[in-house]
Amino acid sequence: MRVGIGVDIHKLVEDRKLILGGVQIPYEKGLDGDSDADALTHAIIDALLGGIGKGDIGATFGVGTPQVMGISSLTLLEKVYQIIEEQHFIINNIDATIIAQEPKLAPYLDQMKKNIARAVNIEEEEVNIKATTAKGLGIIGESEAIASFAVASVVKIRYESKD
């Protein structure tokens, strides 16, 4: 078994949709970034890539490249799942935490979990997503940013040689 860790943070800005775990959340601000800036999915991508020893989201997809501009982060996650399969790994589980002062995320966590599980072809029970606040501290506590942390465990599938 191998484990990867992912961390992502994005600034909250006007005139952007707030998307976390592929769920559009009603809020007056959204996350700034090249793609849909889904900090939860980005942290999960980094954890999965780390688990298989393939770098991070920027190394895999590029930063500021035309192919990532405005793309759904769930689409990027599906591409990471293809890489995982090509490298002969399976995903054991994903555990992630979103840190946001506001909005309240509890009503959206189940849909986020479903979206993530579907994108990487695992059972919902193998995905855990939590949300907490920053207790008013720092840029997250002042509602200027949202961060996410994720851990993913993967296993290399060993094939028997027929020779």
DSSP file (Angstrom, degrees, kcal/mol; ACC not computed):
  #  RESIDUE AA STRUCTURE BP1 BP2  ACC     N-H-->O    O-->H-N    N-H-->O    O-->H-N    TCO  KAPPA ALPHA  PHI   PSI    X-CA   Y-CA   Z-CA
    1    1 A M              0   0    0      0, 0.0     2,-0.3     0, 0.0   154,-0.2   0.000 360.0 360.0 360.0 142.2    0.0    0.0    0.0
    2    2 A R  E     -A  154   0A   0    152,-3.1   152,-2.7     2,-0.0     2,-0.4  -0.920 360.0-151.5-126.2 154.5    1.1    3.5   -0.8
    3    3 A V  E     -A  153   0A   0     -2,-0.3     2,-0.3   150,-0.2   150,-0.2  -0.970   7.0-168.3-129.4 140.6   -0.2    6.8    0.5
    4    4 A G  E     -A  152   0A   0    148,-2.6   148,-2.3    -2,-0.4     2,-0.4  -0.944   8.5-150.0-126.1 152.0   -0.3   10.3   -1.0
    5    5 A I  E     -A  151   0A   0     -2,-0.3     2,-0.4    41,-0.2   146,-0.2  -0.952  11.7-170.3-120.9 139.2   -1.1   13.7    0.5
    6    6 A G  E     -A  150   0A   0    144,-3.0   144,-2.8    -2,-0.4     2,-0.4  -0.987   5.8-179.2-131.7 143.3   -2.6   16.7   -1.3
    7    7 A V  E     +A  149   0A   0     -2,-0.4     2,-0.3   142,-0.2   142,-0.2  -0.998   7.0 169.8-137.4 137.9   -3.1   20.3   -0.2
    8    8 A D  E     -A  148   0A   0    140,-2.4   140,-2.7    -2,-0.4     2,-0.3  -0.995   8.7-177.0-148.7 148.2   -4.7   23.1   -2.2
    9    9 A I  E     -A  147   0A   0     -2,-0.3     2,-0.4   138,-0.2   138,-0.2  -0.995   4.3-175.0-143.7 138.6   -5.9   26.7   -1.4
   10   10 A H  E     -A  146   0A   0    136,-2.3   136,-2.2    -2,-0.3     2,-0.2  -0.988  27.0-115.1-135.0 145.5   -7.6   29.2   -3.6
   11   11 A K  E     -A  145   0A   0     -2,-0.4    21,-2.6    21,-0.3     2,-0.4  -0.529  28.7-122.5 -75.3 140.6   -8.6   32.8   -3.1
   12   12 A L  E     +D   31   0B   0    132,-2.7     2,-0.3    19,-0.2    19,-0.2  -0.741  40.7 172.0 -83.7 130.8  -12.3   33.7   -3.0
   13   13 A V  E >   -D   30   0B   0     17,-3.2    17,-2.7    -2,-0.4     3,-0.5  -0.914  33.5 -97.7-137.4 161.9  -13.1   36.3   -5.6
   14   14 A E  T 3  S+     0   0    0     -2,-0.3    15,-0.1    15,-0.2     3,-0.1  -0.335  99.4  30.1 -71.5 159.6  -16.2   38.0   -7.1
   15   15 A D  T 3  S+     0   0    0     13,-0.4     2,-0.3     1,-0.2    -1,-0.2   0.769  95.0 106.0  61.8  31.6  -17.7   36.9  -10.4
   16   16 A R  S <  S-     0   0    0     -3,-0.5     2,-0.2    12,-0.2    -1,-0.2  -0.985  70.3-117.3-134.0 148.2  -16.8   33.2  -10.1
   17   17 A K        -     0   0    0     -2,-0.3    14,-0.8    14,-0.1     2,-0.8  -0.606  26.6-125.5 -79.2 144.4  -18.9   30.2   -9.2
   18   18 A L  E     +E   25   0C   0      7,-0.5     7,-3.1    12,-0.3     2,-0.5  -0.839  37.1 174.3 -92.8 112.1  -18.0   28.3   -6.0
   19   19 A I  E     +E   24   0C   0     -2,-0.8     2,-0.4    17,-0.4    20,-0.3  -0.981   7.8 168.5-123.8 125.6  -17.4   24.7   -6.9
   20   20 A L  E >  S-E   23   0C   0      3,-2.1     3,-1.8    -2,-0.5    18,-0.1  -0.994  75.1  -4.9-135.7 128.0  -16.2   22.1   -4.5
   21   21 A G  T 3  S-     0   0    0     -2,-0.4    94,-0.2     1,-0.3    95,-0.2   0.801 129.8 -59.6  60.1  28.2  -16.2   18.4   -5.2
   22   22 A G  T 3  S+     0   0    0      1,-0.2     2,-0.5    93,-0.1    -1,-0.3   0.544 111.5 122.7  78.1   7.2  -17.9   19.1   -8.4
   23   23 A V  E <   -E   20   0C   0     -3,-1.8    -3,-2.1    85,-0.0     2,-0.6  -0.889  59.9-137.2-105.3 127.5  -20.9   20.7   -6.6
   24   24 A Q  E     -E   19   0C   0     -2,-0.5    -5,-0.2    -5,-0.2    -7,-0.0  -0.750  24.4-159.5 -82.3 121.4  -21.8   24.3   -7.4
   25   25 A I  E     -E   18   0C   0     -7,-3.1    -7,-0.5    -2,-0.6     2,-0.3  -0.881  21.3-115.0-108.2 127.7  -22.5   26.0   -4.0
   26   26 A P        +     0   0    0      0, 0.0     2,-0.3     0, 0.0    -9,-0.0  -0.441  61.4 130.0 -62.9 120.3  -24.6   29.1   -3.8
   27   27 A Y        -     0   0    0     -2,-0.3    -9,-0.2    76,-0.1    -2,-0.0  -0.956  66.1-114.9-167.0 154.3  -22.4   31.9   -2.5
   28   28 A E  S    S+     0   0    0     -2,-0.3   -13,-0.4   -11,-0.1     2,-0.3   0.604  98.3  42.3 -76.0  -9.7  -21.5   35.4   -3.5
   29   29 A K        -     0   0    0    -15,-0.1     2,-0.3   -14,-0.1   -15,-0.2  -0.887  65.1-161.2-130.8 163.2  -17.9   34.5   -4.3
   30   30 A G  E     -D   13   0B   0    -17,-2.7   -17,-3.2    -2,-0.3     2,-0.3  -0.812  34.1 -82.8-133.9 177.9  -16.1   31.7   -6.1
   31   31 A L  E     -D   12   0B   0    -14,-0.8     2,-0.4     5,-0.3   -19,-0.2  -0.671  38.8-129.7 -90.3 137.9  -12.5   30.3   -6.1
   32   32 A D        +     0   0    0    -21,-2.6   -21,-0.3    -2,-0.3     2,-0.3  -0.674  52.2 105.4 -87.4 134.0  -10.0   31.9   -8.4
   33   33 A G  S    S-     0   0    0     -2,-0.4    37,-0.1     2,-0.2   -23,-0.0  -0.964  75.2 -86.8 173.3 175.4   -7.9   29.7  -10.7
   34   34 A D  S    S+     0   0    0     -2,-0.3    36,-3.5    35,-0.1    -1,-0.1   0.932 112.5  30.5 -69.0 -47.7   -7.3   28.4  -14.2
   35   35 A S  S    S-     0   0    0     34,-0.3    -2,-0.2    35,-0.2    37,-0.2   0.226 128.1 -60.3 -86.2-147.4   -9.8   25.6  -14.1
   36   36 A D  S    S-     0   0    0     35,-1.6   -17,-0.4     2,-0.1    -5,-0.3   0.485  70.3-127.3 -77.2  -0.7  -13.0   25.7  -12.1
   37   37 A A        +     0   0    0      1,-0.2     2,-1.3    34,-0.2     3,-0.1   0.784  40.8 175.3  62.7  32.7  -10.6   26.1   -9.1
   38   38 A D     >  -     0   0    0      1,-0.2     4,-2.5   -20,-0.1    -1,-0.2  -0.558  11.3-169.9 -71.9  93.7  -12.2   23.3   -7.1
   39   39 A A  H  > S+     0   0    0     -2,-1.3     4,-2.0   -20,-0.3    -1,-0.2   0.816  81.2  53.6 -60.9 -33.7   -9.8   23.2   -4.2
   40   40 A L  H  > S+     0   0    0    -21,-0.2     4,-2.1     2,-0.2    -1,-0.2   0.967 111.9  42.7 -65.2 -52.4  -11.2   19.9   -2.8
   41   41 A T  H  > S+     0   0    0      1,-0.2     4,-2.6     2,-0.2    -2,-0.2   0.865 112.4  55.0 -64.4 -35.7  -10.8   18.0   -6.1
   42   42 A H  H  X S+     0   0    0     -4,-2.5     4,-2.4     2,-0.2    -1,-0.2   0.914 107.8  48.6 -63.4 -42.4   -7.4   19.5   -6.6
   43   43 A A  H  X S+     0   0    0     -4,-2.0     4,-2.2     2,-0.2   107,-0.2   0.901 112.2  49.4 -63.4 -40.1   -6.2   18.3   -3.2
   44   44 A I  H  X S+     0   0    0     -4,-2.1     4,-2.6     2,-0.2    -2,-0.2   0.911 109.4  51.9 -65.2 -42.8   -7.6   14.8   -4.0
   45   45 A I  H  X S+     0   0    0     -4,-2.6     4,-2.8     1,-0.2     5,-0.2   0.936 110.6  48.0 -57.9 -47.4   -5.8   14.8   -7.4
   46   46 A D  H  X S+     0   0    0     -4,-2.4     4,-2.4     1,-0.2   -41,-0.2   0.884 110.9  51.2 -62.9 -38.3   -2.5   15.7   -5.7
   47   47 A A  H  X S+     0   0    0     -4,-2.2     4,-2.1     2,-0.2   105,-0.2   0.925 112.9  45.2 -64.4 -44.0   -3.0   13.0   -3.1
   48   48 A L  H  X S+     0   0    0     -4,-2.6     4,-1.4     2,-0.2    -2,-0.2   0.926 114.3  47.6 -66.4 -45.0   -3.7   10.3   -5.8
   49   49 A L  H  <>S+     0   0    0     -4,-2.8     5,-3.1     1,-0.2     4,-0.4   0.897 112.1  51.3 -63.2 -39.2   -0.8   11.4   -8.0
   50   50 A G  H ><5S+     0   0    0     -4,-2.4     3,-1.0    -5,-0.2    -1,-0.2   0.892 105.3  56.5 -62.9 -39.5    1.5   11.4   -4.9
   51   51 A G  H 3<5S+     0   0    0     -4,-2.1    -1,-0.2     1,-0.3    -2,-0.2   0.825 112.7  40.1 -62.8 -32.6    0.4    7.9   -4.0
   52   52 A I  T 3<5S-     0   0    0     -4,-1.4    -1,-0.3    -3,-0.2    -2,-0.2   0.371 116.0-113.2 -98.7   5.0    1.4    6.6   -7.4
   53   53 A G  T < 5S+     0   0    0     -3,-1.0    -3,-0.2    -4,-0.4    -2,-0.1   0.838  76.9 127.6  72.8  33.9    4.6    8.7   -7.5
   54   54 A K      < -     0   0    0     -5,-3.1     2,-0.2     1,-0.3    -4,-0.2  -0.110  65.3-118.6-117.8  35.7    3.5   10.9  -10.4
   55   55 A G        -     0   0    0     -6,-0.3    -1,-0.3    -5,-0.1     2,-0.2  -0.450  47.2 -56.8  77.4-134.6    4.0   14.5   -9.1
   56   56 A D     >  -     0   0    0     -2,-0.2     4,-2.1    -7,-0.1     5,-0.2  -0.787  53.0 -81.7-143.2-177.1    1.1   16.8   -8.8
   57   57 A I  H  > S+     0   0    0     -2,-0.2     4,-2.8     1,-0.2     5,-0.5   0.874 123.8  50.4 -61.5 -40.4   -1.7   18.5  -10.7
   58   58 A G  H  > S+     0   0    0      1,-0.2     4,-1.9     2,-0.2    -1,-0.2   0.908 112.3  46.1 -66.0 -42.1    0.6   21.3  -12.1
   59   59 A A  H  4 S+     0   0    0      1,-0.2    -1,-0.2     2,-0.2    -2,-0.2   0.843 118.3  43.9 -67.8 -33.1    3.2   18.9  -13.4
   60   60 A T  H  < S+     0   0    0     -4,-2.1    -2,-0.2     1,-0.1    -1,-0.2   0.899 132.7  14.6 -80.3 -42.3    0.6   16.6  -14.9
   61   61 A F  H  < S-     0   0    0     -4,-2.8    -3,-0.2    -5,-0.2    -2,-0.2   0.555 102.7-121.7-113.5 -11.5   -1.7   19.2  -16.6
   62   62 A G     <  -     0   0    0     -4,-1.9     2,-0.5    -5,-0.5    -1,-0.1   0.038  21.6 -93.9  86.2 160.4    0.3   22.4  -16.6
   63   63 A V  S    S+     0   0    0      1,-0.2    -1,-0.0    -5,-0.1    -5,-0.0  -0.960 101.6   0.6-115.1 128.5   -0.4   25.8  -15.1
   64   64 A G  S    S+     0   0    0     -2,-0.5    -1,-0.2     1,-0.2    -2,-0.1   0.667  92.0 146.1  71.6  16.2   -2.1   28.4  -17.3
   65   65 A T    >>  -     0   0    0     -4,-0.1     3,-1.7     1,-0.1     4,-0.9  -0.584  60.1-118.8 -86.0 150.5   -2.2   26.1  -20.3
   66   66 A P  G >4 S+     0   0    0      0, 0.0     3,-0.6     0, 0.0    -1,-0.1   0.834 109.8  62.4 -56.5 -34.8   -5.2   26.4  -22.7
   67   67 A Q  G 34 S+     0   0    0      1,-0.2    -5,-0.1    -6,-0.1    -3,-0.0   0.676 108.7  41.2 -70.1 -15.0   -6.3   22.8  -22.0
   68   68 A V  G X4 S+     0   0    0     -3,-1.7     3,-1.4    -7,-0.1     2,-0.4   0.559  81.9 117.6-105.3  -9.4   -7.0   23.5  -18.3
   69   69 A M  T << S-     0   0    0     -4,-0.9   -34,-0.3    -3,-0.6   -35,-0.1  -0.430  98.0 -13.5 -64.3 115.7   -8.6   27.0  -18.7
   70   70 A G  T 3  S+     0   0    0    -36,-3.5    -1,-0.3    -2,-0.4   -35,-0.2   0.456  97.6 148.0  76.2   1.6  -12.2   26.7  -17.4
   71   71 A I    <   -     0   0    0     -3,-1.4   -35,-1.6   -37,-0.1     2,-0.3  -0.344  55.7-104.7 -71.2 149.0  -12.1   22.9  -17.3
   72   72 A S    >>  -     0   0    0    -37,-0.2     4,-1.4     1,-0.1     3,-0.6  -0.558  20.3-139.2 -68.8 132.4  -14.1   20.9  -14.7
   73   73 A S  H 3> S+     0   0    0     -2,-0.3     4,-2.3     1,-0.2    -1,-0.1   0.776 103.5  63.5 -66.1 -25.3  -11.8   19.6  -12.0
   74   74 A L  H 3> S+     0   0    0      2,-0.2     4,-2.3     1,-0.2    -1,-0.2   0.861  99.8  53.5 -65.2 -33.8  -13.8   16.4  -12.1
   75   75 A T  H <> S+     0   0    0     -3,-0.6     4,-1.8     2,-0.2    -2,-0.2   0.911 108.9  48.4 -64.3 -42.1  -12.7   15.9  -15.7
   76   76 A L  H  X S+     0   0    0     -4,-1.4     4,-2.1     2,-0.2    -2,-0.2   0.900 110.0  52.5 -62.9 -40.1   -9.1   16.3  -14.5
   77   77 A L  H  X S+     0   0    0     -4,-2.3     4,-2.2     1,-0.2    -2,-0.2   0.896 106.6  52.5 -63.3 -40.3   -9.8   13.7  -11.7
   78   78 A E  H  X S+     0   0    0     -4,-2.3     4,-1.6     1,-0.2    -1,-0.2   0.883 108.7  50.8 -61.6 -38.0  -11.2   11.3  -14.3
   79   79 A K  H  X S+     0   0    0     -4,-1.8     4,-1.7     2,-0.2    -2,-0.2   0.877 108.1  52.2 -67.1 -37.0   -8.0   11.7  -16.3
   80   80 A V  H  X S+     0   0    0     -4,-2.1     4,-2.6     1,-0.2    -2,-0.2   0.890 105.2  55.6 -65.0 -38.6   -5.9   11.0  -13.2
   81   81 A Y  H  X S+     0   0    0     -4,-2.2     4,-2.4     1,-0.2    -1,-0.2   0.896 105.1  52.7 -60.3 -38.8   -8.0    7.8  -12.7
   82   82 A Q  H  X S+     0   0    0     -4,-1.6     4,-2.5     2,-0.2    -1,-0.2   0.899 109.0  49.5 -61.9 -40.5   -6.9    6.8  -16.2
   83   83 A I  H  X S+     0   0    0     -4,-1.7     4,-2.0     2,-0.2    -2,-0.2   0.913 109.0  52.7 -63.7 -42.7   -3.3    7.4  -15.2
   84   84 A I  H  <>S+     0   0    0     -4,-2.6     5,-2.3     1,-0.2    -2,-0.2   0.925 111.4  45.9 -58.8 -45.9   -3.8    5.3  -12.1
   85   85 A E  H ><5S+     0   0    0     -4,-2.4     3,-1.8     1,-0.2    -2,-0.2   0.917 110.5  53.0 -63.8 -43.6   -5.2    2.4  -14.1
   86   86 A E  H 3<5S+     0   0    0     -4,-2.5    -1,-0.2     1,-0.3    -2,-0.2   0.829 108.5  50.9 -61.2 -31.7   -2.4    2.7  -16.7
   87   87 A Q  T 3<5S-     0   0    0     -4,-2.0    -1,-0.3    -5,-0.2    -2,-0.2   0.369 119.0-114.7 -87.3   4.6    0.2    2.5  -13.8
   88   88 A H  T < 5 +     0   0    0     -3,-1.8    69,-3.7     1,-0.2     2,-0.3   0.892  69.2 134.5  63.6  44.8   -1.6   -0.7  -12.5
   89   89 A F  E   < -B  156   0A   0     -5,-2.3     2,-0.3    67,-0.3    67,-0.2  -0.827  40.4-154.5-113.5 158.5   -2.8    0.8   -9.2
   90   90 A I  E     -B  155   0A   0     65,-2.2    65,-2.5    -2,-0.3     2,-0.5  -0.949  23.5-117.1-124.8 153.8   -6.2    0.6   -7.5
   91   91 A I  E     -B  154   0A   0     -2,-0.3    63,-0.3    63,-0.2     3,-0.1  -0.787  23.1-175.7 -93.0 126.9   -7.5    3.2   -5.0
   92   92 A N  E     -     0   0A   0     61,-3.0     2,-0.3    -2,-0.5    -1,-0.2   0.930  64.0 -33.8 -79.7 -55.9   -8.2    1.9   -1.5
   93   93 A N  E     -B  153   0A   0     60,-1.2    60,-2.3    29,-0.0     2,-0.4  -0.991  44.2-140.5-163.2 163.7   -9.7    5.1   -0.1
   94   94 A I  E     -Bc 152 127A   0     32,-2.5    34,-2.2    -2,-0.3     2,-0.4  -0.999  14.6-175.1-132.2 132.9   -9.7    8.9   -0.1
   95   95 A D  E     +Bc 151 128A   0     56,-2.9    56,-2.8    -2,-0.4     2,-0.3  -0.996  14.1 171.8-130.1 126.8  -10.1   11.1    3.0
   96   96 A A  E     -Bc 150 129A   0     32,-2.7    34,-2.3    -2,-0.4     2,-0.4  -0.963  20.3-158.7-139.4 152.1  -10.4   14.9    2.6
   97   97 A T  E     -Bc 149 130A   0     52,-2.8    52,-2.5    -2,-0.3     2,-0.4  -0.998   8.1-154.5-130.2 133.1  -11.1   18.0    4.7
   98   98 A I  E     -Bc 148 131A   0     32,-2.4    34,-2.5    -2,-0.4     2,-0.6  -0.896   6.9-156.2-102.7 134.9  -12.3   21.3    3.4
   99   99 A I  E     +Bc 147 132A   0     48,-3.4    48,-2.1    -2,-0.4     2,-0.3  -0.946  31.6 145.4-114.1 112.9  -11.4   24.4    5.5
  100  100 A A        -     0   0    0     32,-2.6     5,-0.2    -2,-0.6    46,-0.1  -0.982  42.4-153.8-148.0 130.5  -13.8   27.3    4.9
  101  101 A Q  S    S+     0   0    0     39,-0.7    -1,-0.1    44,-0.4    40,-0.1   0.920  77.9  46.7 -68.8 -43.0  -15.2   29.9    7.2
  102  102 A E  S    S+     0   0    0     38,-0.2    -1,-0.3     2,-0.1     2,-0.2  -0.972  84.4  38.3-154.9 157.2  -18.3   30.2    5.0
  103  103 A P  S    S-     0   0    0      0, 0.0     2,-0.3     0, 0.0    -1,-0.1   0.601  81.7-112.9 -75.7 171.3  -20.5   29.2    3.4
  104  104 A K        -     0   0    0     -2,-0.2    -2,-0.1     1,-0.1    -3,-0.1  -0.567  31.2-170.2 -70.2 130.9  -21.6   26.2    5.5
  105  105 A L    >>  +     0   0    0     -2,-0.3     3,-2.3    -5,-0.2     4,-0.7   0.560  56.1  98.9-105.1 -10.8  -20.8   23.1    3.5
  106  106 A A  G >4 S+     0   0    0      1,-0.3     3,-0.9     2,-0.2     4,-0.5   0.843  80.2  57.3 -50.2 -41.9  -22.5   20.3    5.4
  107  107 A P  G 34 S+     0   0    0      0, 0.0    -1,-0.3     0, 0.0     4,-0.2   0.683 111.7  43.6 -65.0 -13.7  -25.6   20.2    3.1
  108  108 A Y  G <> S+     0   0    0     -3,-2.3     4,-2.1     2,-0.1    -2,-0.2   0.502  85.4  91.3-108.6  -7.3  -23.3   19.5    0.1
  109  109 A L  H <X S+     0   0    0     -3,-0.9     4,-2.5    -4,-0.7     5,-0.2   0.872  84.0  53.4 -63.1 -40.5  -20.8   16.9    1.4
  110  110 A D  H  > S+     0   0    0     -4,-0.5     4,-2.1     1,-0.2    -1,-0.2   0.909 110.8  46.6 -62.8 -41.6  -22.8   13.8    0.4
  111  111 A Q  H  > S+     0   0    0      2,-0.2     4,-2.6    -4,-0.2    -1,-0.2   0.892 111.0  52.6 -67.9 -38.1  -23.1   15.0   -3.3
  112  112 A M  H  X S+     0   0    0     -4,-2.1     4,-2.6     2,-0.2     5,-0.2   0.938 109.0  50.4 -58.6 -46.2  -19.3   15.8   -3.2
  113  113 A K  H  X S+     0   0    0     -4,-2.5     4,-2.5     1,-0.2     5,-0.2   0.914 110.9  48.5 -59.0 -45.3  -18.6   12.3   -2.0
  114  114 A K  H  X S+     0   0    0     -4,-2.1     4,-2.5     1,-0.2    -1,-0.2   0.920 111.7  49.6 -61.0 -45.0  -20.8   10.8   -4.8
  115  115 A N  H  X S+     0   0    0     -4,-2.6     4,-2.0   -94,-0.2    -2,-0.2   0.912 113.0  45.7 -62.5 -44.0  -19.1   12.9   -7.5
  116  116 A I  H  X S+     0   0    0     -4,-2.6     4,-1.5     2,-0.2    -2,-0.2   0.942 113.3  49.2 -65.6 -47.9  -15.6   12.0   -6.3
  117  117 A A  H  <>S+     0   0    0     -4,-2.5     5,-2.1    -5,-0.2     4,-0.4   0.914 112.3  48.5 -58.5 -44.5  -16.4    8.3   -6.0
  118  118 A R  H ><5S+     0   0    0     -4,-2.5     3,-0.9     1,-0.2    -1,-0.2   0.895 107.7  55.2 -63.9 -40.4  -18.0    8.2   -9.5
  119  119 A A  H 3<5S+     0   0    0     -4,-2.0    -1,-0.2     1,-0.2    -2,-0.2   0.803 118.0  33.8 -65.2 -29.3  -15.0   10.1  -11.1
  120  120 A V  T 3<5S-     0   0    0     -4,-1.5    -1,-0.2    -3,-0.3   -29,-0.2   0.223 109.5-118.1-114.0  13.8  -12.5    7.5   -9.8
  121  121 A N  T < 5 +     0   0    0     -3,-0.9     2,-0.3    -4,-0.4    -3,-0.2   0.876  69.7 124.8  56.6  46.4  -14.7    4.4  -10.0
  122  122 A I      < -     0   0    0     -5,-2.1    -1,-0.2    -6,-0.1    -2,-0.1  -0.856  66.9 -87.4-126.6 167.6  -14.8    3.5   -6.3
  123  123 A E    >   -     0   0    0     -2,-0.3     3,-1.8     1,-0.1     4,-0.1  -0.399  33.3-120.7 -71.4 149.4  -17.6    3.0   -3.8
  124  124 A E  G >  S+     0   0    0      1,-0.3     3,-1.9     2,-0.2    -1,-0.1   0.836 112.7  64.8 -58.4 -32.7  -18.9    6.0   -1.9
  125  125 A E  G 3  S+     0   0    0      1,-0.3    -1,-0.3     3,-0.0    -2,-0.0   0.677  94.2  61.0 -66.0 -16.0  -17.9    4.3    1.3
  126  126 A E  G <  S+     0   0    0     -3,-1.8   -32,-2.5   -33,-0.1     2,-0.4   0.386  97.1  71.0 -91.3   3.3  -14.3    4.5    0.2
  127  127 A V  E <   -c   94   0A   0     -3,-1.9     2,-0.4   -34,-0.2   -32,-0.2  -0.979  59.4-176.5-121.3 131.6  -14.5    8.3    0.1
  128  128 A N  E     -c   95   0A   0    -34,-2.2   -32,-2.7    -2,-0.4     2,-0.4  -0.995   2.3-178.6-128.1 126.8  -14.8   10.5    3.2
  129  129 A I  E     +c   96   0A   0     -2,-0.4     2,-0.3   -34,-0.2   -32,-0.2  -0.992   3.9 177.6-129.1 128.6  -15.2   14.3    3.0
  130  130 A K  E     -c   97   0A   0    -34,-2.3   -32,-2.4    -2,-0.4     2,-0.4  -0.826  12.8-151.9-123.1 161.7  -15.3   16.6    6.0
  131  131 A A  E     +c   98   0A   0     -2,-0.3     2,-0.3   -34,-0.2   -32,-0.2  -0.997  18.3 164.0-136.0 143.5  -15.6   20.4    6.4
  132  132 A T  E     -c   99   0A   0    -34,-2.5   -32,-2.6    -2,-0.4     2,-0.2  -0.903  28.9-117.7-144.4 172.8  -14.5   22.6    9.2
  133  133 A T        -     0   0    0     -2,-0.3   -32,-0.2   -34,-0.2     8,-0.1  -0.583  20.4-123.0-106.7 174.7  -13.9   26.3    9.7
  134  134 A A    >   -     0   0    0     -2,-0.2     3,-2.1     6,-0.2     7,-0.2   0.168  47.1-117.1-100.7  14.6  -10.7   28.2   10.6
  135  135 A K  T 3  S-     0   0    0      1,-0.3     3,-0.1     5,-0.1     6,-0.1   0.818  70.4 -58.4  53.6  33.9  -12.3   29.7   13.7
  136  136 A G  T 3  S+     0   0    0      1,-0.2     2,-0.3     4,-0.1    -1,-0.3   0.553 104.6 135.5  78.6   7.7  -11.9   33.2   12.3
  137  137 A L    <>  -     0   0    0     -3,-2.1     4,-2.3     4,-0.1     3,-0.3  -0.713  56.8 -23.0 -96.8 139.9   -8.1   32.9   11.9
  138  138 A G  H  > S-     0   0    0     -2,-0.3     4,-1.7     3,-0.2     6,-0.2   0.018 106.6 -37.6  65.2-166.8   -6.1   34.0    8.9
  139  139 A I  H  4>S+     0   0    0      1,-0.2     5,-3.1     2,-0.2     6,-0.9   0.801 140.9  49.2 -66.9 -28.2   -7.2   34.4    5.3
  140  140 A I  H >45S+     0   0    0     -3,-0.3     3,-1.8     4,-0.2   -39,-0.7   0.929 110.8  49.5 -73.3 -44.7   -9.5   31.4    5.5
  141  141 A G  H 3<5S+     0   0    0     -4,-2.3    -3,-0.2     1,-0.3    -2,-0.2   0.748 108.9  53.2 -64.6 -24.2  -11.1   32.6    8.7
  142  142 A E  T 3<5S-     0   0    0     -4,-1.7    -1,-0.3    -5,-0.2    -2,-0.2   0.232 118.2-114.1 -93.1  12.8  -11.6   36.0    7.2
  143  143 A S  T < 5S+     0   0    0     -3,-1.8    -3,-0.2     2,-0.2    -2,-0.1   0.823  84.8 119.3  57.4  37.4  -13.4   34.3    4.2
  144  144 A E  S   <S+     0   0    0     -5,-3.1  -132,-2.7     1,-0.2     2,-0.3   0.543  77.0  11.1-101.2 -12.1  -10.7   35.3    1.7
  145  145 A A  E     -A   11   0A   0     -6,-0.9   -44,-0.4  -134,-0.3     2,-0.4  -0.979  58.8-140.1-158.1 163.7   -9.8   31.8    0.8
  146  146 A I  E     -A   10   0A   0   -136,-2.2  -136,-2.3    -2,-0.3     2,-0.3  -0.997  21.3-169.0-130.5 137.0  -10.8   28.1    1.0
  147  147 A A  E     -AB   9  99A   0    -48,-2.1   -48,-3.4    -2,-0.4     2,-0.3  -0.859   3.9-163.9-123.4 159.0   -8.3   25.3    1.5
  148  148 A S  E     -AB   8  98A   0   -140,-2.7  -140,-2.4    -2,-0.3     2,-0.4  -0.995   3.9-163.0-141.9 147.3   -8.5   21.5    1.3
  149  149 A F  E     -AB   7  97A   0    -52,-2.5   -52,-2.8    -2,-0.3     2,-0.3  -0.973  14.8-178.2-126.0 142.7   -6.3   18.6    2.5
  150  150 A A  E     -AB   6  96A   0   -144,-2.8  -144,-3.0    -2,-0.4     2,-0.4  -0.996  16.3-165.1-144.3 149.0   -6.6   15.1    1.2
  151  151 A V  E     -AB   5  95A   0    -56,-2.8   -56,-2.9    -2,-0.3     2,-0.4  -0.994  13.2-176.0-128.3 137.8   -5.0   11.7    1.8
  152  152 A A  E     -AB   4  94A   0   -148,-2.3  -148,-2.6    -2,-0.4     2,-0.4  -0.997  11.8-153.7-134.5 139.5   -5.4    8.8   -0.6
  153  153 A S  E     +AB   3  93A   0    -60,-2.3   -61,-3.0    -2,-0.4   -60,-1.2  -0.935  17.6 178.5-113.2 139.8   -4.2    5.2   -0.3
  154  154 A V  E     -AB   2  91A   0   -152,-2.7  -152,-3.1    -2,-0.4     2,-0.4  -0.904  16.6-146.1-134.0 159.4   -3.5    3.1   -3.4
  155  155 A V  E     - B   0  90A   0    -65,-2.5   -65,-2.2    -2,-0.3     2,-0.4  -0.995  18.3-126.7-130.3 135.0   -2.2   -0.4   -4.1
  156  156 A K  E     - B   0  89A   0     -2,-0.4     2,-0.6   -67,-0.2   -67,-0.3  -0.656  24.1-134.2 -77.5 131.1   -0.1   -1.6   -7.0
  157  157 A I        -     0   0    0    -69,-3.7     2,-0.5    -2,-0.4    -1,-0.0  -0.779  18.1-147.5 -86.9 124.3   -1.7   -4.6   -8.8
  158  158 A R        -     0   0    0     -2,-0.6     2,-0.4     0, 0.0   -70,-0.0  -0.813   8.8-154.3 -96.4 127.8    1.0   -7.2   -9.4
  159  159 A Y        -     0   0    0     -2,-0.5     2,-0.3   -71,-0.0    -2,-0.0  -0.837  14.4-125.8-103.5 138.8    0.6   -9.3  -12.5
  160  160 A E        -     0   0    0     -2,-0.4     2,-0.2     1,-0.1     0, 0.0  -0.645  26.8-121.8 -79.0 135.2    1.9  -12.8  -12.9
  161  161 A S        -     0   0    0     -2,-0.3    -1,-0.1     1,-0.1     0, 0.0  -0.575  10.1-151.4 -76.0 139.5    4.2  -13.3  -15.9
  162  162 A K              0   0    0     -2,-0.2    -1,-0.1     1,-0.2    -2,-0.0   0.351 360.0 360.0 -92.3   5.6    3.0  -16.0  -18.3
  163  163 A D              0   0    0      0, 0.0    -1,-0.2     0, 0.0    -2,-0.0   0.474 360.0 360.0 -77.5 360.0    6.6  -16.8  -19.4
